[in-house]
């Protein structure tokens, strides 16, 4: 049987790192290829790395055909589920796979809805009879909570991965894939312009962490100040309840205000320095 390789399908799942590939190669040389390669017709679905190593070293291997596939989307869904079950993949990889599953299921739901609407239009009136509710086919689309459960992650983390996929530069994506930066920090840095993202990645782990910290500080500084509790309750400072604040309480409150103002000034200073650096670079 001639085995065919689809490059897009091969790269659909996160590739092995160099160390992982070498470990697999040592295992195959020592123990042989124990797990069969999975095919769809002549197309290789699972076992691309094993196939390559076996071909290079002349290691015998077995194949098995999955006859349940009906389309390329079936193949991709099977690959996603198969890899979501692996313990070795990172949280980011699981999130990406679960989001890919969401895309496929959303497209299928759309196709089913369009087919159902066309069928209804052909055999039934456009409007339901009086007192009769229109029957909608069950949706196959996945919610963010469904995606989070599939990836064994929180909904917030899935949202951060979506932001990384949408706004992060390839350099920043590679940094989070390699574990140089956390998902949370990468999503924060992804809000910066592309040039700033690439500069942060070029600066290494510490620079990425600093960039994420500066973004968070700027966001905190831009939030409206919270109304003092005593004013919310209709009382004016410096009274607390029915008693006036002591001198020590007033000093503590002043220290808190000064600290908050200092944080705001530091954030403004950081933003101004960054803007000055950008202007100097442009010139």
C-alpha positions in Angstrom: 0.0 0.0 0.0 1.3 3.5 -0.9 1.0 5.8 2.1 0.2 9.4 1.2 1.1 12.5 3.3 -1.0 15.6 3.5 1.3 18.4 4.7 -1.6 20.5 6.0 -2.9 17.5 8.0 0.6 16.7 9.3 1.0 20.3 10.6 -2.5 20.5 12.0 -1.3 19.1 15.4 1.5 20.8 17.3 4.8 19.3 16.1 7.1 17.5 18.4 10.0 19.5 19.9 13.5 18.3 18.9 14.0 16.6 22.2 10.6 14.8 22.0 11.4 13.6 18.4 14.8 12.3 19.5 13.2 10.5 22.4 10.7 8.9 20.1 13.5 7.9 17.7 15.4 6.2 20.5 12.3 4.3 21.6 11.5 3.0 18.1 15.1 1.9 17.6 15.1 0.0 20.9 11.6 -1.4 20.9 10.3 -1.2 17.3 7.1 0.4 16.2 4.5 -1.2 18.5 1.5 1.1 17.7 -0.1 0.8 14.2 -0.3 3.9 12.0 -3.8 5.1 11.3 -4.9 5.6 7.7 -7.9 7.0 5.9 -7.8 5.2 2.7 -4.1 5.8 1.7 -3.9 9.0 3.6 -1.8 8.9 6.8 -3.8 10.4 9.7 -1.9 9.4 12.9 1.8 8.5 13.2 3.6 11.0 10.9 6.7 11.1 13.1 6.8 7.3 13.6 6.4 6.8 9.8 9.3 9.2 9.1 11.6 7.5 11.6 10.6 4.0 10.5 11.3 5.0 6.9 14.7 6.4 7.8 15.9 3.4 9.8 14.0 0.6 8.0 11.9 -0.3 11.0 8.9 -2.4 10.3 5.5 -1.0 11.1 1.8 -1.9 10.9 -1.1 0.1 9.6 -4.8 0.2 10.4 -7.5 1.9 8.4 -10.3 3.9 10.1 -13.4 3.4 8.0 -15.6 5.7 10.1 -14.3 8.9 8.6 -16.6 10.5 6.1 -14.8 13.8 5.5 -11.6 15.7 6.3 -13.4 17.4 9.2 -14.1 13.9 10.7 -10.4 13.2 10.4 -9.5 16.5 12.1 -12.0 16.0 14.9 -10.5 12.5 15.5 -7.0 14.0 15.6 -8.1 16.7 18.1 -9.8 14.2 20.4 -6.9 11.8 20.2 -4.4 14.6 21.2 -6.6 16.2 23.9 -6.2 12.9 25.7 -2.4 13.1 25.8 -0.9 14.1 29.1 2.3 15.6 27.6 0.7 18.6 25.8 0.6 22.0 27.4 -2.4 24.0 28.5 -1.9 26.3 25.5 -1.9 23.4 23.1 -5.0 21.9 24.7 -6.8 25.3 24.4 -5.8 25.7 20.7 -7.1 22.2 19.9 -10.4 22.7 21.7 -10.9 26.0 19.9 -10.2 24.2 16.6 -12.9 21.8 17.5 -15.3 24.7 18.2 -14.6 26.1 14.7 -15.4 22.8 13.1 -18.6 22.2 15.1 -19.8 25.8 14.5 -19.4 25.3 10.7 -21.3 22.0 10.9 -24.0 23.6 13.0 -24.3 26.3 10.3 -24.5 23.8 7.5 -27.2 21.8 9.3 -29.3 24.9 10.0 -29.1 25.9 6.4 -30.0 22.4 5.2 -32.9 22.3 7.7 -34.2 25.7 6.6 -34.1 24.7 3.0 -35.9 21.5 3.7 -38.6 23.2 5.7 -39.1 25.8 3.0 -39.6 23.0 0.5 -42.1 21.0 2.4 -43.8 23.4 4.8 -45.2 27.0 4.9 -42.7 29.8 5.7 -44.6 30.6 8.9 -45.7 28.1 11.5 -49.4 27.5 12.1 -51.2 29.5 14.8 -50.3 28.3 18.2 -47.5 26.1 16.8 -43.9 27.0 17.6 -41.2 26.5 15.0 -39.1 23.5 15.7 -35.3 24.2 15.6 -32.8 21.5 15.1 -30.4 20.9 18.1 -27.3 23.1 17.8 -23.9 21.4 17.5 -22.0 24.6 18.2 -19.9 24.6 21.3 -20.0 27.4 23.9 -16.9 28.7 25.6 -17.8 26.6 28.6 -17.9 23.5 26.4 -14.5 24.4 25.0 -13.1 24.9 28.5 -14.4 21.5 29.6 -12.9 19.8 26.6 -9.5 21.4 27.2 -9.7 21.0 31.0 -9.1 24.7 31.4 -11.1 27.6 32.8 -13.3 29.8 30.6 -11.0 32.8 31.4 -8.0 30.9 30.1 -9.8 30.0 26.9 -10.6 33.6 26.4 -7.0 34.5 26.9 -5.9 31.9 24.3 -8.5 33.4 21.8 -7.0 36.8 22.4 -3.5 35.4 21.7 -4.6 33.8 18.5 -6.3 37.0 17.4 -3.8 39.7 18.3 -0.4 38.1 19.1 2.5 38.2 16.7 4.1 34.9 15.6 7.0 35.6 17.8 4.8 36.0 20.9 2.8 32.9 20.0 6.1 30.9 19.8 7.1 32.4 23.2 3.9 31.1 24.9 4.2 27.8 23.1 7.7 27.2 24.3 6.7 28.2 27.9 8.8 31.4 27.9 5.8 33.4 29.0 2.5 32.3 30.6 -0.8 32.4 28.8 -2.1 35.1 31.1 1.0 37.4 30.5 1.0 36.6 26.8 -2.7 37.7 26.5 -1.7 41.0 28.2 1.3 41.6 26.0 -0.8 40.8 22.9 -2.7 44.1 23.5 0.4 46.0 22.6 1.3 47.1 19.0 3.2 44.5 16.9 6.5 46.3 17.2 6.3 46.4 21.0 5.4 42.7 21.1 8.4 41.8 19.0 10.7 44.0 21.1 9.5 42.4 24.3 10.0 38.9 22.8 13.5 39.9 21.7 14.3 41.0 25.2 13.7 37.6 26.6 11.6 36.3 29.6 12.3 39.3 31.9 11.4 41.8 29.2 8.2 40.0 28.5 7.2 40.0 32.1 8.1 43.7 32.4 5.9 44.5 29.4 3.0 42.6 30.9 3.5 44.4 34.2 3.5 47.8 32.5 0.3 47.1 30.6 -1.5 46.0 33.8 -0.2 49.1 35.6 -1.5 51.4 32.8 -4.9 49.7 32.9 -5.1 50.1 36.7 -4.1 53.8 36.4 -6.8 54.4 33.8 -9.6 52.9 35.9 -11.8 55.5 37.6 -11.1 56.0 41.3 -13.5 54.2 43.6 -15.8 56.4 45.6 -14.9 56.5 49.3 -17.0 54.2 51.4 -18.1 57.0 53.7 -19.4 59.1 50.8 -21.3 56.1 49.4 -23.1 55.9 52.7 -24.0 59.6 52.7 -21.4 60.5 55.3 -18.6 63.0 54.7 -15.0 62.4 55.8 -13.3 62.5 58.2 -16.2 60.8 60.1 -16.4 57.0 60.6 -19.8 56.0 61.8 -20.8 58.4 64.6 -17.2 59.2 65.6 -14.6 61.4 63.9 -11.5 59.7 62.6 -8.5 59.8 64.8 -5.3 61.5 63.7 -3.7 58.1 63.1 -6.6 57.1 60.8 -6.3 60.3 58.9 -2.5 59.7 58.4 -3.1 56.1 57.2 -5.7 57.3 54.7 -3.3 60.0 53.5 -0.5 57.4 53.1 -2.9 55.2 51.0 -3.8 58.1 48.8 -0.1 59.0 48.3 0.7 55.4 47.4 -2.0 55.3 44.8 -0.9 58.6 43.3 2.7 57.4 43.2 1.6 54.3 41.3 -0.3 56.5 38.8 2.7 58.7 38.3 5.0 55.7 37.8 2.6 54.3 35.1 2.5 57.7 33.4 6.3 58.0 33.5 6.6 54.5 32.0 4.2 55.4 29.2 6.0 58.6 28.4 9.4 56.9 28.4 8.1 54.3 26.0 6.6 57.0 23.7 9.9 58.9 23.8 11.8 55.8 22.8 9.4 55.2 19.9 9.8 58.7 18.7 13.6 58.6 18.9 13.6 55.3 17.0 11.4 56.7 14.3 13.9 59.6 13.8 
